[in-house]
Amino acid sequence: MNEIKRENEMARAQFKIDNEQDSVFATDWIRNQLQGIDFPYEDWEPKQKAFDEFHDIHFRDFEKTNAWCEKHLKKVDWKKLKGAIRSKRLRKKRVFGEASIVIRVDMETRAHSILKTLAKHHGVTLSKAIEIYMEKAWLDLPLEDEKDDPTIDMFEN
């Protein structure tokens, strides 16, 4: 039977699954995605072949997991998996206090556009751009209460 040629759509992995922890997470992610109708292929025959190949891989075998991903994932799927793995790594770092705590905010489109432009200009994150442009004004504010003192660690007990 004819297999669908997907060379145009296949991602050349810039990201690599190169350890057991990422492999365990990736295999869980792939297993969940395989329950979808058109992952990783829309046609049944190549999907079944990919499914069979995937189930022959031990979940800790990062080399085979990475090879399966390089063979079967489209660029968009690689991007989703990469984002999921990076998010998992960051969550783990936060649990162990190795990464800063994040506070999420909503902002209007224009404010985001301004902030994004400033961050790009300086080659920094959005958070760092806020610090660069607003820290002096924040430090110059009169203190109303001890809890507003920037020198006091807000996470002390």
Helices and strands as residue ranges (DSSP letters): H 20-34, H 44-55, H 62-72, H 75-95, H 109-122, H 126-140, G 146-148
